[in-house]
Amino acid sequence: MLTSLALFALVTDASASSHREAPAISLDPSADITDFYGFIDPNDSTKVVFIMNVNPLEAPGGGPNFHRFDDNVLYTIHVDNEGDGEEDIDFNFEFTTTFTSDAFGFDTFLYNIGDVGTRANVYQQQSYTVTRVDDGVATVIGSGDVAPINVGTQSGSSNYDPESSGLSHITSSYVTASGDYDFFAGPRQEGFYVDLERTFDLLNLAGADGTANQNTLLGYNVHSIAIELPITSVTKDGLEASHANENAVISAWSTTSRRAVTVRRATGTETASRGGWVQVARLGNPLVNEAVIPNPYKDVFNASHPRDDIQFLSFVQTSLLGTYMNVVLGTSCPATDDEGLGIGGREDLILAFLTGHPTLGTLPDGFSLGGAIPGESGKTFAAFEALRINLAGDGVGFWPDGRHVGDDVVDVALSAVCGFLIDGTSIPDGVDSTGLTYLDSFPFLGDPWAGDDHPAGNHDL
């Protein structure tokens, strides 16, 4: 049975959060959302933090054209504070890239000339603008500069500190305050952990040679967009979160979008300003598009809106992963779990990930699936995929009640698939966050690894 559970863990790990999870987005890394986090600031319970990461498997030394945000991509964090599957608040991040001359007044093939801790030394620079949209009304709420790449020791990597939980010089310099908001955009340490290589080597079972699973993402970076803001700015009534106010739980997800039409010219330039924005990636809870959605529907899910998630309901009612494990490995994941919803199948998973669960504190008081939303005339409480956060702080405090940067989402997912989410039984995958560093304060994800100085988690970079 232990061997079955170990292999079960490896198969689930194939999801690797949301790294290259669907055919189309795997070809578009700058728009590929790897992870999405949402949680109450542990230093200030009046604030909530959202983080979205892109650029999966970002090698620190990937120059001379390092990974970056794409000027032609719209990066969005959505918040539904009513429960009907429609966004009430959007935070749109748009980027602009400029190229400057080097210190000698010449163009260069290098990313920087000198210490990246001095912005003037960085040849390729990016800036961003943040727009908040409330029910269709847009307001620019801030702007800032993107933190530079941690190129290497010759380029001033001492300005970053990937092994410290405190703010480094560069990180603190690029945290931008604007009114009630704090923003950060730039490279960060990959905070997700998984044995990716063994998983995709035909489910090569760890332990046969006496070695343990390893975090093969250790040493990689991502590009992060982070925002911190008062909880009262995202509750539906503008008040402090409370179940008594029926405003304690919000749902959040992230998307990336591209213009409908892109024109490429023989000169090597392109214009992507024609047509409206078309969504190309979506991420709320981790592991969904990988371990829940079958291959023929993965691109469909990335393009879909939560309001239309009824089309994916059967994949939650009948856990394909759980069924596969039971048939092949002899595990005992249940086929049904009646929670009184009247839907059938794995109603426990529907509660945990599509509506919110009362035991987890993610189902608002007085709400029932298909029922009227209290205080919202004509609106119906819906089942849809998104990250739910109890802003009153009376939930469990870890995924799937929000998601902190260090949460072991793989272990939680394994437990959930086998029906153990609520009773607290854990099915570990043997991989933890050893070697990773998370910051004690905003933006919480650790400093990026340097191009010539980083660990390797059982892989060659």
GIJO-V548897 format. One line per field, one symbol per residue. phi: phi as a letter, one per 20 degrees, with the letter a starting at -180 (. if undefined). burial: I if it has 16 or more other ideal C-beta (glycine too) atoms within 10 Angstrom, else O. Layout:
phi->???
burial->???
//
This chain:
phi->.ffffffgfffffgfllcelecgfffecgfdefebccbafgfebfeccccccdcmflefgeeefdfgbfefededcddcdddodndfdccdedcdcdcddfffendfbeefbcofffdgfeefddccbcdcecdlneecfdrbadefffefrffdnfffdbfddeefegfgffdedebmedccbbqfcffeecaefffgeellfffofdndefcefefoedcdddcbcbfgfecffdmdgfaffelcfdddbbcbcccffccdddffnebccddnffcfdbbbdffmffeddefgfdfffffeedggdfgfdgffegdfffffffffedmfcffecbfdnemenmeffffffcdcodffenddffndbgnefegmcfmddfdebeaedcefemdeenbgeembefdgefffffgfffendfeenfddfendcegnecdffbgemffgffegdbbfcembde
burial->OOOOIIIIIIIIIIIIIIIIIIOOIOOIIIIIIIIIIIIIIOOOOOIIIIIIIIIIIIIIIOIOOIIIIIOIIIIIIIIIIIIIIIIIIIIIIIIOOOOOOIOOOOOIOOIIIOIIIOOOIIIIIIOIOIIIIOOOOOOOIIIIIIIIIIIIOOIIIOIIIIOOOOIIOIIOOIIIOOOOIIIIIIIIIIIIIIIIOIIOOOOOOIOOOOOOIIIIIIIIIIIIIIIIIIIIIIIIOOOIIOIOIIIIIIIIIIIIIIIOOOOOOOOOOOOIOOOOOOIIIIIIIIIIIIIIIOOOIIIOIIIIOIOOIOOIIOIIIOIOIIOOIIOOIOIOIOOOIOIOIOIOIIIIIIIIIIIIIOOIIIIIOOIOIOOOIOOOOOOOIIIIIIIIIIIIOOIOIIIIIIIIIIIIIIIIIIIIIIIIIIOOOOIOIIIOIOOIIOIOIIIIIIIIIIIOOIOOIIIOO
//
